[in-house]
Amino acid sequence: MSGFSSVTAMKKVVQQLRLEAGLNPVKVSQAAADLKQFCLQNDQHDPLLTGVSSSTNPFRPQKVCSFL
């Protein structure tokens, strides 16, 4: 069975290499500039920068209901 799994693994590697060979490389400086532009355009929607209102925060502490 190990020979079959080895062939299967090699086929996956070849498939991944073919996929990567078809990609157009982008310079790091261009990718960084694009990322910076994207972040600046979408900063008003980023909850890490703007905060989350307590009414829409799914991670807010749950209120405890107690009966006296």
All heavy atoms as TSV, in Angstrom:
chain	resi	resn	atom	element	x	y	z
A	1	MET	N	N	0.814	-1.199	0.000
A	1	MET	CA	C	0.000	0.000	0.000
A	1	MET	C	C	0.860	1.266	0.000
A	1	MET	O	O	0.413	2.285	-0.461
A	1	MET	CB	C	-0.863	-0.022	1.255
A	1	MET	CG	C	-2.346	0.184	1.146
A	1	MET	SD	S	-3.099	0.385	-0.415
A	1	MET	CE	C	-4.687	-0.182	-0.021
A	2	SER	N	N	2.084	1.208	0.536
A	2	SER	CA	C	2.904	2.409	0.618
A	2	SER	C	C	3.310	2.914	-0.766
A	2	SER	O	O	3.484	4.105	-0.964
A	2	SER	CB	C	4.140	2.161	1.479
A	2	SER	OG	O	5.018	1.267	0.821
A	3	GLY	N	N	3.490	1.984	-1.735
A	3	GLY	CA	C	3.812	2.407	-3.095
A	3	GLY	C	C	2.682	3.197	-3.719
A	3	GLY	O	O	2.901	4.192	-4.402
A	4	PHE	N	N	1.459	2.776	-3.476
A	4	PHE	CA	C	0.283	3.475	-4.015
A	4	PHE	C	C	0.141	4.852	-3.377
A	4	PHE	O	O	-0.123	5.831	-4.071
A	4	PHE	CB	C	-0.974	2.646	-3.785
A	4	PHE	CG	C	-2.221	3.318	-4.281
A	4	PHE	CD1	C	-2.477	3.441	-5.644
A	4	PHE	CD2	C	-3.147	3.856	-3.396
A	4	PHE	CE1	C	-3.618	4.061	-6.113
A	4	PHE	CE2	C	-4.287	4.483	-3.852
A	4	PHE	CZ	C	-4.522	4.584	-5.215
A	5	SER	N	N	0.342	4.926	-2.053
A	5	SER	CA	C	0.210	6.222	-1.381
A	5	SER	C	C	1.325	7.167	-1.803
A	5	SER	O	O	1.126	8.378	-1.871
A	5	SER	CB	C	0.193	6.045	0.133
A	5	SER	OG	O	1.416	5.494	0.579
A	6	SER	N	N	2.507	6.604	-2.108
A	6	SER	CA	C	3.612	7.428	-2.574
A	6	SER	C	C	3.296	8.021	-3.950
A	6	SER	O	O	3.570	9.194	-4.202
A	6	SER	CB	C	4.886	6.595	-2.638
A	6	SER	OG	O	5.940	7.355	-3.165
A	7	VAL	N	N	2.710	7.208	-4.820
A	7	VAL	CA	C	2.330	7.696	-6.150
A	7	VAL	C	C	1.250	8.763	-6.024
A	7	VAL	O	O	1.304	9.804	-6.696
A	7	VAL	CB	C	1.849	6.521	-7.039
A	7	VAL	CG1	C	1.239	7.040	-8.330
A	7	VAL	CG2	C	2.990	5.571	-7.324
A	8	THR	N	N	0.303	8.553	-5.149
A	8	THR	CA	C	-0.763	9.533	-4.937
A	8	THR	C	C	-0.191	10.841	-4.405
A	8	THR	O	O	-0.584	11.927	-4.855
A	8	THR	CB	C	-1.813	8.973	-3.954
A	8	THR	OG1	O	-2.308	7.741	-4.459
A	8	THR	CG2	C	-2.965	9.941	-3.771
A	9	ALA	N	N	0.739	10.739	-3.467
A	9	ALA	CA	C	1.358	11.940	-2.914
A	9	ALA	C	C	2.142	12.694	-3.979
A	9	ALA	O	O	2.092	13.924	-4.052
A	9	ALA	CB	C	2.270	11.564	-1.745
A	10	MET	N	N	2.858	11.976	-4.819
A	10	MET	CA	C	3.626	12.619	-5.890
A	10	MET	C	C	2.705	13.281	-6.916
A	10	MET	O	O	3.014	14.340	-7.437
A	10	MET	CB	C	4.529	11.593	-6.580
A	10	MET	CG	C	5.745	11.226	-5.783
A	10	MET	SD	S	6.777	12.677	-5.577
A	10	MET	CE	C	7.197	12.530	-3.876
A	11	LYS	N	N	1.562	12.671	-7.184
A	11	LYS	CA	C	0.605	13.278	-8.106
A	11	LYS	C	C	0.083	14.598	-7.542
A	11	LYS	O	O	-0.088	15.569	-8.277
A	11	LYS	CB	C	-0.559	12.320	-8.387
A	11	LYS	CG	C	-0.201	11.202	-9.335
A	11	LYS	CD	C	-1.400	10.321	-9.643
A	11	LYS	CE	C	-1.032	9.217	-10.611
A	11	LYS	NZ	N	-2.175	8.386	-10.978
A	12	LYS	N	N	-0.150	14.637	-6.240
A	12	LYS	CA	C	-0.604	15.876	-5.605
A	12	LYS	C	C	0.471	16.944	-5.684
A	12	LYS	O	O	0.184	18.119	-5.926
A	12	LYS	CB	C	-0.990	15.621	-4.153
A	12	LYS	CG	C	-2.282	14.865	-3.996
A	12	LYS	CD	C	-2.650	14.684	-2.538
A	12	LYS	CE	C	-3.946	13.907	-2.399
A	12	LYS	NZ	N	-4.337	13.734	-0.998
A	13	VAL	N	N	1.730	16.546	-5.483
A	13	VAL	CA	C	2.838	17.500	-5.571
A	13	VAL	C	C	2.949	18.052	-6.987
A	13	VAL	O	O	3.101	19.263	-7.188
A	13	VAL	CB	C	4.164	16.831	-5.134
A	13	VAL	CG1	C	5.357	17.712	-5.465
A	13	VAL	CG2	C	4.136	16.503	-3.660
A	14	VAL	N	N	2.863	17.193	-7.978
A	14	VAL	CA	C	2.941	17.626	-9.381
A	14	VAL	C	C	1.790	18.560	-9.713
A	14	VAL	O	O	1.976	19.591	-10.371
A	14	VAL	CB	C	2.969	16.403	-10.324
A	14	VAL	CG1	C	2.790	16.833	-11.777
A	14	VAL	CG2	C	4.264	15.626	-10.153
A	15	GLN	N	N	0.605	18.242	-9.247
A	15	GLN	CA	C	-0.559	19.101	-9.491
A	15	GLN	C	C	-0.341	20.479	-8.871
A	15	GLN	O	O	-0.627	21.503	-9.501
A	15	GLN	CB	C	-1.817	18.450	-8.927
A	15	GLN	CG	C	-3.073	19.234	-9.174
A	15	GLN	CD	C	-4.293	18.570	-8.545
A	15	GLN	OE1	O	-4.188	17.669	-7.730
A	15	GLN	NE2	N	-5.469	19.030	-8.931
A	16	GLN	N	N	0.177	20.515	-7.642
A	16	GLN	CA	C	0.431	21.793	-6.977
A	16	GLN	C	C	1.512	22.589	-7.713
A	16	GLN	O	O	1.394	23.799	-7.886
A	16	GLN	CB	C	0.845	21.566	-5.514
A	16	GLN	CG	C	1.098	22.839	-4.740
A	16	GLN	CD	C	-0.137	23.709	-4.585
A	16	GLN	OE1	O	-1.244	23.218	-4.499
A	16	GLN	NE2	N	0.065	25.013	-4.552
A	17	LEU	N	N	2.568	21.923	-8.157
A	17	LEU	CA	C	3.629	22.616	-8.890
A	17	LEU	C	C	3.124	23.171	-10.214
A	17	LEU	O	O	3.512	24.276	-10.617
A	17	LEU	CB	C	4.808	21.672	-9.117
A	17	LEU	CG	C	5.619	21.329	-7.866
A	17	LEU	CD1	C	6.639	20.244	-8.192
A	17	LEU	CD2	C	6.299	22.555	-7.293
A	18	ARG	N	N	2.257	22.442	-10.892
A	18	ARG	CA	C	1.678	22.951	-12.140
A	18	ARG	C	C	0.820	24.177	-11.879
A	18	ARG	O	O	0.827	25.136	-12.654
A	18	ARG	CB	C	0.853	21.865	-12.817
A	18	ARG	CG	C	1.689	20.823	-13.494
A	18	ARG	CD	C	0.842	19.804	-14.202
A	18	ARG	NE	N	1.696	18.818	-14.875
A	18	ARG	CZ	C	1.303	17.636	-15.249
A	18	ARG	NH1	N	0.055	17.248	-15.047
A	18	ARG	NH2	N	2.140	16.812	-15.845
A	19	LEU	N	N	0.065	24.140	-10.787
A	19	LEU	CA	C	-0.762	25.287	-10.427
A	19	LEU	C	C	0.113	26.506	-10.141
A	19	LEU	O	O	-0.148	27.604	-10.631
A	19	LEU	CB	C	-1.619	24.949	-9.199
A	19	LEU	CG	C	-2.468	26.072	-8.639
A	19	LEU	CD1	C	-3.638	26.359	-9.574
A	19	LEU	CD2	C	-2.976	25.724	-7.260
A	20	GLU	N	N	1.177	26.314	-9.372
A	20	GLU	CA	C	2.068	27.424	-9.028
A	20	GLU	C	C	2.835	27.937	-10.237
A	20	GLU	O	O	3.160	29.121	-10.323
A	20	GLU	CB	C	3.022	26.991	-7.919
A	20	GLU	CG	C	2.330	26.773	-6.591
A	20	GLU	CD	C	3.265	26.249	-5.514
A	20	GLU	OE1	O	4.494	26.282	-5.706
A	20	GLU	OE2	O	2.753	25.799	-4.472
A	21	ALA	N	N	3.157	27.064	-11.183
A	21	ALA	CA	C	3.881	27.481	-12.383
A	21	ALA	C	C	3.027	28.393	-13.255
A	21	ALA	O	O	3.552	29.231	-13.989
A	21	ALA	CB	C	4.330	26.260	-13.178
A	22	GLY	N	N	1.719	28.257	-13.168
A	22	GLY	CA	C	0.829	29.071	-13.980
A	22	GLY	C	C	0.559	30.451	-13.404
A	22	GLY	O	O	-0.052	31.289	-14.063
A	23	LEU	N	N	1.020	30.721	-12.194
A	23	LEU	CA	C	0.778	32.018	-11.569
A	23	LEU	C	C	1.787	33.054	-12.055
A	23	LEU	O	O	2.946	32.742	-12.297
A	23	LEU	CB	C	0.878	31.899	-10.047
A	23	LEU	CG	C	-0.135	30.987	-9.368
A	23	LEU	CD1	C	0.155	30.911	-7.872
A	23	LEU	CD2	C	-1.547	31.483	-9.598
A	24	ASN	N	N	1.321	34.280	-12.177
A	24	ASN	CA	C	2.221	35.373	-12.536
A	24	ASN	C	C	2.836	35.932	-11.263
A	24	ASN	O	O	2.115	36.308	-10.332
A	24	ASN	CB	C	1.459	36.479	-13.267
A	24	ASN	CG	C	0.954	36.018	-14.611
A	24	ASN	OD1	O	1.572	35.171	-15.251
A	24	ASN	ND2	N	-0.172	36.556	-15.046
A	25	PRO	N	N	4.163	36.034	-11.206
A	25	PRO	CA	C	4.794	36.566	-9.998
A	25	PRO	C	C	4.526	38.069	-9.853
A	25	PRO	O	O	4.405	38.794	-10.842
A	25	PRO	CB	C	6.278	36.292	-10.211
A	25	PRO	CG	C	6.440	36.157	-11.682
A	25	PRO	CD	C	5.130	35.640	-12.209
A	26	VAL	N	N	4.403	38.500	-8.609
A	26	VAL	CA	C	4.192	39.912	-8.307
A	26	VAL	C	C	5.331	40.357	-7.406
A	26	VAL	O	O	5.708	39.641	-6.462
A	26	VAL	CB	C	2.835	40.120	-7.584
A	26	VAL	CG1	C	2.643	41.574	-7.203
A	26	VAL	CG2	C	1.699	39.640	-8.454
A	27	LYS	N	N	5.888	41.514	-7.688
A	27	LYS	CA	C	6.969	42.027	-6.858
A	27	LYS	C	C	6.434	42.309	-5.455
A	27	LYS	O	O	5.280	42.711	-5.277
A	27	LYS	CB	C	7.554	43.307	-7.454
A	27	LYS	CG	C	8.311	43.071	-8.734
A	27	LYS	CD	C	8.952	44.352	-9.226
A	27	LYS	CE	C	9.761	44.081	-10.471
A	27	LYS	NZ	N	10.419	45.296	-10.965
A	28	VAL	N	N	7.279	42.102	-4.472
A	28	VAL	CA	C	6.885	42.315	-3.079
A	28	VAL	C	C	6.486	43.771	-2.860
A	28	VAL	O	O	5.513	44.057	-2.155
A	28	VAL	CB	C	8.026	41.903	-2.125
A	28	VAL	CG1	C	7.691	42.270	-0.690
A	28	VAL	CG2	C	8.309	40.421	-2.249
A	29	SER	N	N	7.201	44.695	-3.463
A	29	SER	CA	C	6.878	46.115	-3.286
A	29	SER	C	C	5.486	46.430	-3.826
A	29	SER	O	O	4.731	47.207	-3.227
A	29	SER	CB	C	7.932	46.987	-3.963
A	29	SER	OG	O	8.014	46.685	-5.345
A	30	GLN	N	N	5.121	45.811	-4.952
A	30	GLN	CA	C	3.793	46.039	-5.527
A	30	GLN	C	C	2.719	45.397	-4.657
A	30	GLN	O	O	1.658	45.989	-4.424
A	30	GLN	CB	C	3.711	45.489	-6.950
A	30	GLN	CG	C	2.372	45.727	-7.615
A	30	GLN	CD	C	2.038	47.202	-7.761
A	30	GLN	OE1	O	2.888	47.990	-8.152
A	30	GLN	NE2	N	0.817	47.570	-7.444
A	31	ALA	N	N	2.972	44.191	-4.161
A	31	ALA	CA	C	2.003	43.520	-3.296
A	31	ALA	C	C	1.806	44.315	-2.007
A	31	ALA	O	O	0.675	44.451	-1.521
A	31	ALA	CB	C	2.473	42.109	-2.981
A	32	ALA	N	N	2.888	44.858	-1.453
A	32	ALA	CA	C	2.778	45.657	-0.230
A	32	ALA	C	C	1.993	46.938	-0.480
A	32	ALA	O	O	1.168	47.342	0.347
A	32	ALA	CB	C	4.171	45.979	0.308
A	33	ALA	N	N	2.228	47.571	-1.611
A	33	ALA	CA	C	1.491	48.796	-1.941
A	33	ALA	C	C	0.006	48.490	-2.122
A	33	ALA	O	O	-0.853	49.260	-1.659
A	33	ALA	CB	C	2.063	49.424	-3.208
A	34	ASP	N	N	-0.311	47.377	-2.792
A	34	ASP	CA	C	-1.714	46.988	-2.977
A	34	ASP	C	C	-2.378	46.684	-1.642
A	34	ASP	O	O	-3.531	47.061	-1.403
A	34	ASP	CB	C	-1.820	45.777	-3.895
A	34	ASP	CG	C	-1.437	46.080	-5.331
A	34	ASP	OD1	O	-1.348	47.269	-5.692
A	34	ASP	OD2	O	-1.205	45.105	-6.085
A	35	LEU	N	N	-1.659	45.996	-0.765
A	35	LEU	CA	C	-2.204	45.667	0.550
A	35	LEU	C	C	-2.441	46.925	1.377
A	35	LEU	O	O	-3.475	47.069	2.033
A	35	LEU	CB	C	-1.256	44.717	1.283
A	35	LEU	CG	C	-1.691	44.254	2.657
A	35	LEU	CD1	C	-3.020	43.514	2.597
A	35	LEU	CD2	C	-0.625	43.357	3.274
A	36	LYS	N	N	-1.512	47.853	1.325
A	36	LYS	CA	C	-1.669	49.114	2.059
A	36	LYS	C	C	-2.884	49.881	1.540
A	36	LYS	O	O	-3.690	50.386	2.323
A	36	LYS	CB	C	-0.408	49.958	1.913
A	36	LYS	CG	C	-0.474	51.271	2.628
A	36	LYS	CD	C	0.790	52.077	2.443
A	36	LYS	CE	C	0.670	53.438	3.082
A	36	LYS	NZ	N	1.848	54.276	2.815
A	37	GLN	N	N	-3.036	49.935	0.222
A	37	GLN	CA	C	-4.177	50.639	-0.367
A	37	GLN	C	C	-5.488	49.981	0.047
A	37	GLN	O	O	-6.453	50.662	0.402
A	37	GLN	CB	C	-4.043	50.667	-1.881
A	37	GLN	CG	C	-5.172	51.388	-2.579
A	37	GLN	CD	C	-5.029	51.349	-4.090
A	37	GLN	OE1	O	-4.128	50.721	-4.629
A	37	GLN	NE2	N	-5.941	52.021	-4.779
A	38	PHE	N	N	-5.543	48.645	0.028
A	38	PHE	CA	C	-6.746	47.931	0.433
A	38	PHE	C	C	-7.087	48.228	1.890
A	38	PHE	O	O	-8.247	48.467	2.229
A	38	PHE	CB	C	-6.547	46.430	0.222
A	38	PHE	CG	C	-7.696	45.607	0.719
A	38	PHE	CD1	C	-8.828	45.432	-0.066
A	38	PHE	CD2	C	-7.665	45.015	1.973
A	38	PHE	CE1	C	-9.896	44.677	0.400
A	38	PHE	CE2	C	-8.720	44.262	2.445
A	38	PHE	CZ	C	-9.843	44.095	1.653
A	39	CYS	N	N	-6.069	48.209	2.757
A	39	CYS	CA	C	-6.304	48.475	4.184
A	39	CYS	C	C	-6.816	49.886	4.409
A	39	CYS	O	O	-7.723	50.102	5.221
A	39	CYS	CB	C	-5.021	48.237	4.978
A	39	CYS	SG	S	-4.543	46.501	5.071
A	40	LEU	N	N	-6.245	50.848	3.705
A	40	LEU	CA	C	-6.689	52.229	3.870
A	40	LEU	C	C	-8.103	52.436	3.333
A	40	LEU	O	O	-8.875	53.220	3.897
A	40	LEU	CB	C	-5.714	53.174	3.176
A	40	LEU	CG	C	-4.333	53.293	3.836
A	40	LEU	CD1	C	-3.407	54.144	2.982
A	40	LEU	CD2	C	-4.443	53.849	5.240
A	41	GLN	N	N	-8.468	51.734	2.276
A	41	GLN	CA	C	-9.815	51.874	1.719
A	41	GLN	C	C	-10.872	51.235	2.611
A	41	GLN	O	O	-12.024	51.661	2.615
A	41	GLN	CB	C	-9.884	51.232	0.333
A	41	GLN	CG	C	-9.180	52.010	-0.737
A	41	GLN	CD	C	-9.187	51.262	-2.065
A	41	GLN	OE1	O	-9.513	50.088	-2.126
A	41	GLN	NE2	N	-8.798	51.958	-3.126
A	42	ASN	N	N	-10.503	50.208	3.375
A	42	ASN	CA	C	-11.480	49.458	4.159
A	42	ASN	C	C	-11.316	49.641	5.663
A	42	ASN	O	O	-11.895	48.873	6.427
A	42	ASN	CB	C	-11.383	47.967	3.802
A	42	ASN	CG	C	-11.768	47.719	2.370
A	42	ASN	OD1	O	-12.892	47.965	1.972
A	42	ASN	ND2	N	-10.819	47.263	1.574
A	43	ASP	N	N	-10.562	50.654	6.077
A	43	ASP	CA	C	-10.324	50.819	7.516
A	43	ASP	C	C	-11.584	51.189	8.289
A	43	ASP	O	O	-11.711	50.859	9.461
A	43	ASP	CB	C	-9.210	51.824	7.781
A	43	ASP	CG	C	-9.541	53.224	7.277
A	43	ASP	OD1	O	-10.554	53.400	6.582
A	43	ASP	OD2	O	-8.752	54.152	7.588
A	44	GLN	N	N	-12.570	51.805	7.665
A	44	GLN	CA	C	-13.801	52.167	8.379
A	44	GLN	C	C	-14.649	50.948	8.702
A	44	GLN	O	O	-15.528	51.007	9.556
A	44	GLN	CB	C	-14.613	53.199	7.591
A	44	GLN	CG	C	-15.213	52.701	6.308
A	44	GLN	CD	C	-14.274	52.804	5.110
A	44	GLN	OE1	O	-13.093	53.086	5.267
A	44	GLN	NE2	N	-14.799	52.585	3.926
A	45	HIS	N	N	-14.407	49.818	8.046
A	45	HIS	CA	C	-15.169	48.598	8.300
A	45	HIS	C	C	-14.415	47.611	9.183
A	45	HIS	O	O	-14.924	46.526	9.436
A	45	HIS	CB	C	-15.512	47.900	6.974
A	45	HIS	CG	C	-16.268	48.771	6.018
A	45	HIS	ND1	N	-17.532	49.240	6.279
A	45	HIS	CD2	C	-15.927	49.280	4.819
A	45	HIS	CE1	C	-17.943	49.973	5.267
A	45	HIS	NE2	N	-16.986	50.028	4.367
A	46	ASP	N	N	-13.220	47.982	9.631
A	46	ASP	CA	C	-12.390	47.064	10.411
A	46	ASP	C	C	-12.739	47.179	11.891
A	46	ASP	O	O	-12.510	48.212	12.508
A	46	ASP	CB	C	-10.911	47.388	10.196
A	46	ASP	CG	C	-9.992	46.344	10.776
A	46	ASP	OD1	O	-10.439	45.550	11.629
A	46	ASP	OD2	O	-8.810	46.321	10.386
A	47	PRO	N	N	-13.293	46.118	12.485
A	47	PRO	CA	C	-13.678	46.199	13.899
A	47	PRO	C	C	-12.483	46.335	14.838
A	47	PRO	O	O	-12.641	46.798	15.957
A	47	PRO	CB	C	-14.434	44.894	14.155
A	47	PRO	CG	C	-14.059	43.994	13.051
A	47	PRO	CD	C	-13.660	44.845	11.899
A	48	LEU	N	N	-11.285	45.965	14.405
A	48	LEU	CA	C	-10.107	46.153	15.247
A	48	LEU	C	C	-9.725	47.625	15.346
A	48	LEU	O	O	-9.123	48.053	16.334
A	48	LEU	CB	C	-8.923	45.338	14.711
A	48	LEU	CG	C	-9.103	43.822	14.749
A	48	LEU	CD1	C	-7.916	43.142	14.086
A	48	LEU	CD2	C	-9.265	43.330	16.169
A	49	LEU	N	N	-10.080	48.406	14.342
A	49	LEU	CA	C	-9.769	49.836	14.361
A	49	LEU	C	C	-10.924	50.672	14.897
A	49	LEU	O	O	-10.711	51.648	15.606
A	49	LEU	CB	C	-9.418	50.315	12.945
A	49	LEU	CG	C	-8.174	49.695	12.312
A	49	LEU	CD1	C	-8.029	50.170	10.874
A	49	LEU	CD2	C	-6.942	50.037	13.115
A	50	THR	N	N	-12.158	50.299	14.549
A	50	THR	CA	C	-13.309	51.118	14.925
A	50	THR	C	C	-14.002	50.641	16.185
A	50	THR	O	O	-14.789	51.382	16.764
A	50	THR	CB	C	-14.335	51.130	13.779
A	50	THR	OG1	O	-14.766	49.789	13.530
A	50	THR	CG2	C	-13.750	51.716	12.512
A	51	GLY	N	N	-13.745	49.411	16.597
A	51	GLY	CA	C	-14.432	48.869	17.757
A	51	GLY	C	C	-15.752	48.232	17.368
A	51	GLY	O	O	-16.242	48.411	16.254
A	52	VAL	N	N	-16.317	47.488	18.288
A	52	VAL	CA	C	-17.570	46.793	18.047
A	52	VAL	C	C	-18.582	47.294	19.067
A	52	VAL	O	O	-18.282	47.381	20.254
A	52	VAL	CB	C	-17.384	45.268	18.191
A	52	VAL	CG1	C	-18.696	44.537	17.992
A	52	VAL	CG2	C	-16.342	44.766	17.220
A	53	SER	N	N	-19.787	47.614	18.590
A	53	SER	CA	C	-20.804	48.072	19.526
A	53	SER	C	C	-21.220	46.914	20.424
A	53	SER	O	O	-21.191	45.750	20.023
A	53	SER	CB	C	-22.014	48.627	18.774
A	53	SER	OG	O	-22.684	47.593	18.115
A	54	SER	N	N	-21.582	47.221	21.634
A	54	SER	CA	C	-21.932	46.164	22.584
A	54	SER	C	C	-23.188	45.403	22.167
A	54	SER	O	O	-23.355	44.246	22.533
A	54	SER	CB	C	-22.120	46.748	23.978
A	54	SER	OG	O	-23.171	47.695	23.977
A	55	SER	N	N	-24.047	46.022	21.390
A	55	SER	CA	C	-25.272	45.322	20.978
A	55	SER	C	C	-25.015	44.283	19.885
A	55	SER	O	O	-25.749	43.308	19.774
A	55	SER	CB	C	-26.310	46.327	20.491
A	55	SER	OG	O	-25.828	47.014	19.354
A	56	THR	N	N	-23.971	44.470	19.083
A	56	THR	CA	C	-23.685	43.528	18.004
A	56	THR	C	C	-22.496	42.624	18.299
A	56	THR	O	O	-22.147	41.791	17.469
A	56	THR	CB	C	-23.403	44.277	16.691
A	56	THR	OG1	O	-22.273	45.131	16.882
A	56	THR	CG2	C	-24.601	45.075	16.249
A	57	ASN	N	N	-21.885	42.760	19.468
A	57	ASN	CA	C	-20.712	41.962	19.809
A	57	ASN	C	C	-21.144	40.555	20.228
A	57	ASN	O	O	-21.771	40.375	21.268
A	57	ASN	CB	C	-19.936	42.635	20.946
A	57	ASN	CG	C	-18.665	41.909	21.281
A	57	ASN	OD1	O	-18.339	40.889	20.692
A	57	ASN	ND2	N	-17.938	42.451	22.243
A	58	PRO	N	N	-20.806	39.527	19.448
A	58	PRO	CA	C	-21.206	38.172	19.820
A	58	PRO	C	C	-20.388	37.607	20.987
A	58	PRO	O	O	-20.752	36.595	21.562
A	58	PRO	CB	C	-20.956	37.367	18.542
A	58	PRO	CG	C	-19.876	38.113	17.843
A	58	PRO	CD	C	-20.095	39.563	18.183
A	59	PHE	N	N	-19.307	38.269	21.366
A	59	PHE	CA	C	-18.429	37.776	22.424
A	59	PHE	C	C	-18.590	38.536	23.742
A	59	PHE	O	O	-17.793	38.378	24.649
A	59	PHE	CB	C	-16.969	37.838	21.966
A	59	PHE	CG	C	-16.720	37.043	20.727
A	59	PHE	CD1	C	-16.537	37.668	19.505
A	59	PHE	CD2	C	-16.710	35.660	20.764
A	59	PHE	CE1	C	-16.320	36.931	18.355
A	59	PHE	CE2	C	-16.491	34.910	19.619
A	59	PHE	CZ	C	-16.290	35.548	18.420
A	60	ARG	N	N	-19.615	39.338	23.830
A	60	ARG	CA	C	-19.828	40.088	25.072
A	60	ARG	C	C	-20.205	39.109	26.198
A	60	ARG	O	O	-20.767	38.045	25.944
A	60	ARG	CB	C	-20.910	41.143	24.897
A	60	ARG	CG	C	-22.304	40.581	24.738
A	60	ARG	CD	C	-23.338	41.695	24.495
A	60	ARG	NE	N	-24.642	41.147	24.280
A	60	ARG	CZ	C	-25.109	40.708	23.119
A	60	ARG	NH1	N	-24.360	40.787	22.052
A	60	ARG	NH2	N	-26.317	40.231	23.019
A	61	PRO	N	N	-19.888	39.454	27.429
A	61	PRO	CA	C	-20.252	38.575	28.540
A	61	PRO	C	C	-21.765	38.413	28.621
A	61	PRO	O	O	-22.513	39.388	28.500
A	61	PRO	CB	C	-19.721	39.301	29.759
A	61	PRO	CG	C	-18.741	40.300	29.251
A	61	PRO	CD	C	-19.128	40.633	27.850
A	62	GLN	N	N	-22.198	37.219	28.822
A	62	GLN	CA	C	-23.633	36.949	28.908
A	62	GLN	C	C	-24.170	37.397	30.263
A	62	GLN	O	O	-23.517	37.258	31.277
A	62	GLN	CB	C	-23.904	35.456	28.720
A	62	GLN	CG	C	-23.458	34.915	27.370
A	62	GLN	CD	C	-24.245	35.535	26.228
A	62	GLN	OE1	O	-25.441	35.758	26.338
A	62	GLN	NE2	N	-23.560	35.828	25.131
A	63	LYS	N	N	-25.359	37.951	30.228
A	63	LYS	CA	C	-25.998	38.371	31.476
A	63	LYS	C	C	-26.556	37.132	32.177
A	63	LYS	O	O	-27.081	36.230	31.535
A	63	LYS	CB	C	-27.128	39.351	31.189
A	63	LYS	CG	C	-26.626	40.665	30.606
A	63	LYS	CD	C	-27.772	41.615	30.350
A	63	LYS	CE	C	-27.247	42.903	29.741
A	63	LYS	NZ	N	-28.312	43.822	29.403
A	64	VAL	N	N	-26.399	37.123	33.456
A	64	VAL	CA	C	-26.870	35.993	34.243
A	64	VAL	C	C	-28.275	36.304	34.725
A	64	VAL	O	O	-28.549	37.373	35.264
A	64	VAL	CB	C	-25.927	35.727	35.429
A	64	VAL	CG1	C	-26.462	34.591	36.281
A	64	VAL	CG2	C	-24.537	35.453	34.941
A	65	CYS	N	N	-29.173	35.381	34.539
A	65	CYS	CA	C	-30.531	35.541	34.984
A	65	CYS	C	C	-30.659	34.806	36.325
A	65	CYS	O	O	-30.396	33.610	36.432
A	65	CYS	CB	C	-31.502	34.950	33.967
A	65	CYS	SG	S	-33.221	35.106	34.467
A	66	SER	N	N	-31.021	35.529	37.343
A	66	SER	CA	C	-31.166	34.865	38.650
A	66	SER	C	C	-32.525	35.224	39.240
A	66	SER	O	O	-33.051	36.314	39.044
A	66	SER	CB	C	-30.045	35.315	39.584
A	66	SER	OG	O	-30.110	36.699	39.801
A	67	PHE	N	N	-33.082	34.274	39.942
A	67	PHE	CA	C	-34.358	34.480	40.618
A	67	PHE	C	C	-34.107	34.597	42.105
A	67	PHE	O	O	-33.315	33.846	42.682
A	67	PHE	CB	C	-35.294	33.281	40.356
A	67	PHE	CG	C	-35.704	33.179	38.906
A	67	PHE	CD1	C	-35.062	32.312	38.030
A	67	PHE	CD2	C	-36.728	33.983	38.419
A	67	PHE	CE1	C	-35.436	32.230	36.719
A	67	PHE	CE2	C	-37.113	33.889	37.109
A	67	PHE	CZ	C	-36.468	33.016	36.241
A	68	LEU	N	N	-34.794	35.505	42.702
A	68	LEU	CA	C	-34.629	35.690	44.158
A	68	LEU	C	C	-35.599	34.867	44.932
A	68	LEU	O	O	-36.618	34.501	44.814
A	68	LEU	CB	C	-34.783	37.163	44.537
A	68	LEU	CG	C	-33.698	38.042	43.948
A	68	LEU	CD1	C	-33.996	39.497	44.292
A	68	LEU	CD2	C	-32.331	37.660	44.450
